[in-house]
Amino acid sequence: SFILFIQAITVDQRQRLLLGNQVVDQSSDRLARAHRLALQSEEIGTEIISSLGEQREQLERSYDKVCNKALF
């Protein structure tokens, strides 16, 4: 009976360990997905900043042209 008690505890501990491992695996998967999303967001942000910089340069050139024509 004592051996059955010990075996029952061992089975319970094994089940808890397996459940704990599942939780860790799921958390790792979520973290990996979040990391990929952060990298994608960073890439998109970099592209937007670059595009806005180009647009600013175009606007400045257009403004300069308009101001130069207005002076003459």
All heavy atoms as an XYZ file, in Angstrom:
579
protein
N       0.822     -1.198      0.000
C       0.000      0.000      0.000
C       0.865      1.261      0.000
O       0.523      2.237     -0.636
C      -0.953     -0.072      1.172
O      -0.736      0.834      2.172
N       1.984      1.226      0.721
C       2.902      2.356      0.715
C       3.514      2.540     -0.673
O       3.674      3.661     -1.148
C       4.006      2.154      1.771
C       4.980      3.299      1.836
C       4.592      4.515      2.384
C       6.260      3.172      1.341
C       5.479      5.577      2.430
C       7.156      4.223      1.381
C       6.762      5.433      1.935
N       3.818      1.450     -1.336
C       4.386      1.502     -2.690
C       3.369      2.097     -3.662
O       3.714      2.911     -4.516
C       4.836      0.094     -3.146
C       6.020     -0.357     -2.288
C       5.206      0.085     -4.620
C       6.473     -1.765     -2.559
N       2.102      1.718     -3.529
C       1.061      2.295     -4.384
C       0.933      3.796     -4.142
O       0.728      4.569     -5.084
C      -0.281      1.606     -4.121
C      -0.384      0.144     -4.575
C      -1.735     -0.434     -4.161
C      -0.195      0.037     -6.070
N       1.077      4.194     -2.894
C       1.014      5.609     -2.542
C       2.165      6.372     -3.219
O       1.966      7.424     -3.818
C       1.077      5.776     -1.015
C       1.146      7.191     -0.565
C       0.031      8.025     -0.645
C       2.321      7.716     -0.039
C       0.089      9.340     -0.226
C       2.388      9.029      0.388
C       1.272      9.843      0.293
N       3.349      5.837     -3.154
C       4.523      6.445     -3.779
C       4.350      6.491     -5.293
O       4.667      7.490     -5.943
C       5.822      5.678     -3.398
C       6.074      5.738     -1.903
C       7.019      6.197     -4.182
C       6.305      7.130     -1.366
N       3.829      5.407     -5.877
C       3.605      5.381     -7.321
C       2.581      6.435     -7.732
O       2.721      7.085     -8.768
C       3.166      3.993     -7.770
C       4.280      2.970     -7.750
C       3.775      1.564     -8.064
O       2.593      1.285     -7.971
N       4.710      0.681     -8.416
N       1.545      6.597     -6.921
C       0.517      7.598     -7.215
C       1.120      9.000     -7.172
O       0.816      9.844     -8.025
C      -0.642      7.484     -6.242
N       1.972      9.253     -6.197
C       2.635     10.556     -6.110
C       3.527     10.773     -7.332
O       3.542     11.837     -7.932
C       3.451     10.666     -4.795
C       2.501     10.751     -3.613
C       4.380     11.873     -4.835
C       3.196     10.723     -2.261
N       4.248      9.745     -7.727
C       5.136      9.843     -8.879
C       4.344     10.136    -10.150
O       4.743     10.976    -10.953
C       5.946      8.545     -9.033
O       6.660      8.296     -7.827
C       6.917      8.646    -10.172
N       3.208      9.475    -10.333
C       2.359      9.713    -11.508
C       1.840     11.141    -11.482
O       1.855     11.845    -12.495
C       1.194      8.696    -11.556
C       0.159      9.097    -12.587
C       1.729      7.301    -11.854
N       1.412     11.599    -10.306
C       0.909     12.970    -10.171
C       2.013     13.976    -10.493
O       1.786     14.949    -11.212
C       0.380     13.193     -8.754
C      -0.217     14.573     -8.575
O      -1.102     14.943     -9.390
O       0.202     15.287     -7.645
N       3.215     13.738     -9.998
C       4.332     14.643    -10.279
C       4.669     14.649    -11.758
O       4.947     15.697    -12.340
C       5.566     14.235     -9.462
C       5.425     14.531     -7.986
C       6.596     13.996     -7.181
O       7.291     13.069     -7.605
N       6.820     14.574     -6.006
N       4.643     13.488    -12.377
C       4.923     13.384    -13.802
C       3.887     14.178    -14.604
O       4.231     14.899    -15.543
C       4.929     11.918    -14.236
C       5.374     11.730    -15.680
C       5.468     10.267    -16.092
N       6.426      9.552    -15.263
C       6.169      8.404    -14.625
N       4.974      7.832    -14.745
N       7.081      7.813    -13.892
N       2.608     14.054    -14.217
C       1.558     14.789    -14.907
C       1.749     16.294    -14.740
O       1.569     17.067    -15.682
C       0.177     14.367    -14.387
C      -0.223     12.978    -14.837
C      -1.510     12.492    -14.177
O      -1.924     13.031    -13.143
N      -2.116     11.477    -14.765
N       2.130     16.707    -13.551
C       2.378     18.138    -13.312
C       3.560     18.632    -14.139
O       3.520     19.734    -14.682
C       2.639     18.393    -11.832
C       1.405     18.277    -10.984
C       1.716     18.595     -9.560
N       0.587     18.280     -8.704
C       0.530     18.619     -7.436
N       1.538     19.241     -6.863
N      -0.527     18.319     -6.715
N       4.598     17.817    -14.219
C       5.748     18.196    -15.031
C       5.374     18.314    -16.508
O       5.792     19.249    -17.195
C       6.884     17.186    -14.867
C       7.699     17.288    -13.585
C       8.658     16.108    -13.478
C       8.462     18.597    -13.540
N       4.590     17.357    -16.995
C       4.162     17.406    -18.391
C       3.311     18.647    -18.658
O       3.482     19.319    -19.678
C       3.392     16.141    -18.768
C       4.230     14.861    -18.862
C       3.319     13.647    -19.075
C       5.244     14.963    -19.984
N       2.409     18.947    -17.735
C       1.575     20.136    -17.866
C       2.442     21.390    -17.825
O       2.256     22.311    -18.628
C       0.518     20.179    -16.763
C      -0.461     21.350    -16.820
C      -1.233     21.335    -18.139
C      -1.412     21.285    -15.641
N       3.404     21.409    -16.931
C       4.324     22.546    -16.843
C       5.113     22.716    -18.131
O       5.311     23.842    -18.609
N       5.552     21.606    -18.709
C       6.282     21.676    -19.979
C       5.404     22.202    -21.101
O       5.860     22.958    -21.958
C       6.834     20.303    -20.364
C       8.065     19.933    -19.553
O       8.704     20.784    -18.951
N       8.383     18.648    -19.519
N       4.138     21.805    -21.105
C       3.207     22.302    -22.123
C       3.047     23.811    -21.995
O       3.044     24.528    -22.994
C       1.836     21.641    -21.984
C       1.770     20.231    -22.518
C       0.377     19.631    -22.335
O      -0.357     19.997    -21.411
N       0.017     18.713    -23.216
N       2.912     24.278    -20.775
C       2.751     25.714    -20.543
C       3.997     26.463    -21.020
O       3.904     27.499    -21.684
C       2.469     26.011    -19.047
C       2.540     27.495    -18.752
C       1.103     25.453    -18.654
N       5.166     25.940    -20.702
C       6.418     26.568    -21.140
C       6.507     26.574    -22.663
O       6.872     27.583    -23.282
C       7.643     25.866    -20.514
C       8.932     26.326    -21.164
C       7.687     26.111    -19.013
N       6.158     25.458    -23.308
C       6.189     25.381    -24.769
C       5.231     26.397    -25.393
O       5.582     27.090    -26.362
C       5.841     23.976    -25.253
C       6.947     22.970    -24.977
O       8.093     23.387    -24.705
O       6.657     21.751    -25.019
N       4.023     26.488    -24.858
C       3.048     27.439    -25.391
C       3.525     28.876    -25.196
O       3.390     29.713    -26.097
C       1.687     27.243    -24.710
C       1.002     25.957    -25.094
C      -0.217     25.654    -24.231
O      -0.471     26.334    -23.231
N      -0.964     24.626    -24.611
N       4.107     29.156    -24.045
C       4.629     30.496    -23.784
C       5.781     30.818    -24.727
O       5.886     31.938    -25.235
C       5.093     30.619    -22.332
O       4.011     30.454    -21.446
N       6.626     29.843    -24.980
C       7.748     30.048    -25.912
C       7.235     30.333    -27.316
O       7.769     31.200    -28.011
C       8.658     28.823    -25.924
O       9.274     28.653    -24.674
N       6.205     29.609    -27.737
C       5.613     29.838    -29.061
C       5.026     31.248    -29.158
O       5.223     31.940    -30.161
C       4.525     28.805    -29.363
C       5.077     27.407    -29.590
O       6.307     27.278    -29.828
O       4.284     26.447    -29.516
N       4.311     31.666    -28.117
C       3.734     33.007    -28.118
C       4.830     34.067    -28.157
O       4.721     35.078    -28.855
C       2.833     33.214    -26.904
C       1.468     32.556    -27.041
C       0.482     33.053    -26.002
N       0.892     32.801    -24.639
C       0.631     31.695    -23.948
N      -0.067     30.720    -24.519
N       1.033     31.562    -22.705
N       5.875     33.851    -27.404
C       6.990     34.789    -27.385
C       7.669     34.867    -28.752
O       8.002     35.952    -29.232
C       8.001     34.377    -26.309
C       9.180     35.304    -26.088
C       8.705     36.704    -25.711
C      10.075     34.752    -24.999
N       7.848     33.735    -29.401
C       8.457     33.717    -30.738
C       7.576     34.464    -31.742
O       8.079     35.226    -32.576
C       8.698     32.278    -31.196
N       6.256     34.260    -31.658
C       5.341     34.980    -32.547
C       5.402     36.480    -32.284
O       5.416     37.284    -33.217
C       3.906     34.469    -32.385
C       3.644     33.155    -33.086
C       2.154     32.835    -33.184
N       1.471     32.822    -31.903
C       1.353     31.766    -31.100
N       1.876     30.611    -31.462
N       0.707     31.854    -29.951
N       5.442     36.856    -31.019
C       5.519     38.278    -30.665
C       6.822     38.891    -31.174
O       6.837     40.025    -31.664
C       5.403     38.452    -29.153
N       7.899     38.134    -31.099
C       9.193     38.624    -31.586
C       9.160     38.825    -33.101
O       9.638     39.842    -33.609
C      10.295     37.642    -31.193
C      11.664     38.113    -31.535
N      12.387     37.581    -32.575
C      12.431     39.094    -30.989
C      13.541     38.212    -32.655
N      13.599     39.124    -31.719
N       8.576     37.868    -33.817
C       8.452     38.008    -35.276
C       7.608     39.234    -35.623
O       7.941     39.996    -36.536
C       7.843     36.749    -35.898
C       8.808     35.593    -36.033
C       8.253     34.475    -36.922
N       6.968     33.959    -36.482
C       6.810     32.980    -35.592
N       7.857     32.400    -35.049
N       5.595     32.559    -35.254
N       6.518     39.433    -34.894
C       5.645     40.577    -35.139
C       6.384     41.885    -34.861
O       6.253     42.850    -35.620
C       4.389     40.483    -34.264
C       3.363     41.591    -34.407
C       2.852     41.665    -35.848
C       2.205     41.374    -33.452
N       7.181     41.914    -33.802
C       7.957     43.115    -33.484
C       8.956     43.419    -34.599
O       9.128     44.581    -34.990
C       8.677     42.947    -32.147
N       9.600     42.394    -35.121
C      10.555     42.596    -36.222
C       9.850     43.112    -37.476
O      10.352     44.007    -38.165
C      11.305     41.297    -36.525
C      12.288     40.825    -35.464
C      12.877     39.465    -35.848
C      13.391     41.842    -35.249
N       8.681     42.547    -37.766
C       7.915     43.011    -38.927
C       7.481     44.462    -38.742
O       7.560     45.267    -39.673
C       6.687     42.126    -39.146
C       7.010     40.737    -39.635
C       5.787     39.824    -39.647
O       4.721     40.175    -39.139
N       5.932     38.647    -40.234
N       7.042     44.792    -37.534
C       6.611     46.160    -37.245
C       7.773     47.137    -37.384
O       7.613     48.237    -37.916
C       6.020     46.253    -35.832
O       4.868     45.460    -35.730
N       8.934     46.724    -36.918
C      10.123     47.567    -37.037
C      10.471     47.802    -38.507
O      10.794     48.924    -38.912
C      11.299     46.923    -36.320
C      12.564     47.758    -36.346
C      13.711     47.088    -35.615
O      13.634     45.885    -35.325
O      14.693     47.799    -35.345
N      10.389     46.754    -39.309
C      10.684     46.877    -40.737
C       9.701     47.819    -41.421
O      10.091     48.685    -42.210
C      10.642     45.499    -41.398
C      11.033     45.501    -42.855
C      11.019     44.097    -43.458
O      11.180     43.116    -42.714
O      10.843     44.010    -44.680
N       8.429     47.670    -41.105
C       7.406     48.538    -41.691
C       7.641     49.984    -41.255
O       7.559     50.911    -42.068
C       5.993     48.061    -41.285
C       5.679     46.742    -41.989
C       4.940     49.115    -41.626
C       4.436     46.032    -41.465
N       7.953     50.181    -39.979
C       8.228     51.529    -39.477
C       9.411     52.164    -40.182
O       9.371     53.354    -40.536
N      10.450     51.389    -40.427
C      11.632     51.897    -41.135
C      11.266     52.304    -42.564
O      11.700     53.359    -43.044
C      12.743     50.823    -41.147
O      13.087     50.507    -39.796
C      13.967     51.297    -41.883
N      10.459     51.489    -43.216
C      10.024     51.813    -44.583
C       9.182     53.089    -44.600
O       9.327     53.927    -45.501
C       9.235     50.645    -45.178
C      10.087     49.420    -45.466
C       9.269     48.199    -45.859
O       8.024     48.304    -45.957
O       9.868     47.135    -46.066
N       8.306     53.245    -43.619
C       7.457     54.439    -43.549
C       8.310     55.684    -43.334
O       8.114     56.710    -43.993
C       6.396     54.286    -42.441
C       5.349     53.256    -42.857
C       5.741     55.625    -42.119
C       4.378     52.869    -41.758
N       9.273     55.597    -42.424
C      10.145     56.747    -42.153
C      10.926     57.125    -43.413
O      11.070     58.306    -43.738
C      11.082     56.450    -40.964
C      10.276     56.453    -39.670
C      12.222     57.451    -40.887
C      11.048     55.986    -38.457
N      11.419     56.137    -44.121
C      12.151     56.398    -45.355
C      11.246     57.076    -46.385
O      11.635     58.067    -47.017
C      12.706     55.090    -45.913
O      13.331     55.312    -47.145
N      10.050     56.558    -46.537
C       9.096     57.121    -47.495
C       8.728     58.555    -47.114
O       8.656     59.442    -47.974
C       7.837     56.251    -47.547
O       6.875     56.816    -48.396
N       8.513     58.801    -45.831
C       8.181     60.156    -45.386
C       9.342     61.117    -45.641
O       9.128     62.284    -46.006
C       7.809     60.152    -43.904
C       6.460     59.529    -43.555
C       6.294     59.427    -42.049
C       5.324     60.335    -44.168
N      10.560     60.629    -45.461
C      11.727     61.465    -45.752
C      11.784     61.853    -47.218
O      12.070     63.012    -47.564
N      11.519     60.883    -48.102
C      11.492     61.167    -49.542
C      10.388     62.158    -49.880
O      10.589     63.087    -50.675
C      11.297     59.874    -50.324
C      12.478     58.927    -50.247
C      12.177     57.552    -50.819
O      11.073     57.354    -51.384
O      13.047     56.665    -50.697
N       9.221     62.001    -49.272
C       8.110     62.916    -49.521
C       8.449     64.325    -49.047
O       8.104     65.314    -49.692
C       6.840     62.409    -48.849
C       6.278     61.156    -49.490
C       5.084     60.612    -48.745
O       4.406     61.334    -48.015
N       4.802     59.331    -48.915
N       9.128     64.406    -47.917
C       9.522     65.716    -47.395
C      10.467     66.412    -48.375
O      10.321     67.611    -48.648
C      10.197     65.565    -46.034
C      10.663     66.876    -45.467
C      11.427     66.696    -44.178
N      11.910     67.979    -43.732
C      11.825     68.398    -42.498
N      11.291     67.629    -41.573
N      12.292     69.577    -42.172
N      11.435     65.657    -48.890
C      12.370     66.237    -49.859
C      11.636     66.730    -51.096
O      11.934     67.815    -51.617
C      13.436     65.211    -50.232
C      14.414     64.906    -49.119
C      15.369     63.773    -49.470
O      15.373     63.309    -50.638
O      16.110     63.343    -48.568
N      10.668     65.952    -51.583
C       9.887     66.366    -52.751
C       9.114     67.645    -52.451
O       9.065     68.563    -53.279
C       8.912     65.265    -53.168
C       9.573     64.071    -53.815
C       8.561     62.962    -54.126
O       7.500     62.892    -53.513
N       8.908     62.099    -55.076
N       8.504     67.719    -51.278
C       7.743     68.910    -50.898
C       8.655     70.128    -50.785
O       8.287     71.233    -51.202
C       7.003     68.676    -49.587
C       5.800     67.746    -49.653
C       5.302     67.412    -48.254
C       4.688     68.360    -50.480
N       9.835     69.929    -50.215
C      10.773     71.048    -50.087
C      11.229     71.549    -51.452
O      11.329     72.755    -51.684
C      11.975     70.630    -49.234
C      11.648     70.490    -47.762
C      12.788     69.929    -46.921
O      13.763     69.388    -47.497
O      12.700     70.037    -45.686
N      11.504     70.612    -52.370
C      11.894     71.020    -53.721
C      10.756     71.767    -54.415
O      10.979     72.794    -55.070
C      12.315     69.797    -54.541
C      13.687     69.266    -54.175
C      14.197     68.260    -55.214
N      13.334     67.116    -55.404
C      13.417     65.972    -54.711
N      14.319     65.835    -53.766
N      12.594     64.977    -54.965
N       9.540     71.255    -54.253
C       8.381     71.920    -54.863
C       8.185     73.300    -54.271
O       7.924     74.273    -54.995
C       7.107     71.095    -54.648
O       7.215     69.854    -55.293
N       8.338     73.433    -52.980
C       8.190     74.716    -52.299
C       9.242     75.705    -52.806
O       8.938     76.867    -53.100
C       8.313     74.530    -50.787
C       8.229     75.800    -49.996
C       7.002     76.403    -49.748
C       9.383     76.408    -49.501
C       6.925     77.577    -49.034
C       9.317     77.583    -48.785
C       8.088     78.167    -48.548
O       8.013     79.333    -47.835
N      10.484     75.224    -52.913
C      11.563     76.080    -53.408
C      11.274     76.558    -54.828
O      11.500     77.728    -55.166
C      12.904     75.350    -53.372
C      13.407     75.138    -51.955
O      12.926     75.838    -51.036
O      14.299     74.270    -51.763
N      10.765     75.676    -55.684
C      10.441     76.045    -57.058
C       9.349     77.119    -57.092
O       9.439     78.091    -57.828
C       9.998     74.834    -57.876
C      11.117     73.897    -58.234
C      10.599     72.706    -59.020
C      11.703     71.712    -59.307
N      11.210     70.535    -60.026
N       8.313     76.926    -56.275
C       7.218     77.892    -56.228
C       7.708     79.232    -55.726
O       7.379     80.288    -56.272
C       6.060     77.358    -55.346
C       5.037     78.439    -55.063
C       5.397     76.173    -56.018
N       8.534     79.221    -54.695
C       9.056     80.475    -54.141
C       9.972     81.164    -55.130
O       9.913     82.400    -55.271
C       9.820     80.205    -52.843
S       8.725     79.809    -51.465
N      10.796     80.419    -55.832
C      11.689     81.005    -56.830
C      10.908     81.611    -57.988
O      11.256     82.668    -58.490
C      12.685     79.971    -57.360
C      13.770     79.652    -56.359
O      14.065     80.462    -55.481
N      14.354     78.479    -56.473
N       9.840     80.978    -58.417
C       9.020     81.515    -59.514
C       8.262     82.750    -59.048
O       8.031     83.669    -59.825
C       8.043     80.446    -60.027
C       8.732     79.377    -60.846
C       7.742     78.423    -61.449
C       8.529     77.383    -62.269
N       7.635     76.458    -62.948
N       7.851     82.766    -57.788
C       7.106     83.910    -57.268
C       7.991     85.153    -57.192
O       7.520     86.275    -57.313
C       6.529     83.590    -55.898
N       9.287     84.937    -56.986
C      10.210     86.056    -56.891
C      10.513     86.674    -58.259
O      10.897     87.832    -58.352
C      11.512     85.624    -56.200
C      11.398     85.218    -54.740
C      12.735     84.699    -54.231
C      10.931     86.394    -53.899
N      10.329     85.913    -59.336
C      10.690     86.421    -60.665
C       9.483     86.749    -61.466
O       8.468     86.689    -61.559
C      11.544     85.399    -61.433
C      12.872     85.179    -60.769
C      13.139     83.981    -60.109
C      13.846     86.158    -60.782
C      14.373     83.755    -59.519
C      15.075     85.947    -60.188
C      15.338     84.743    -59.552
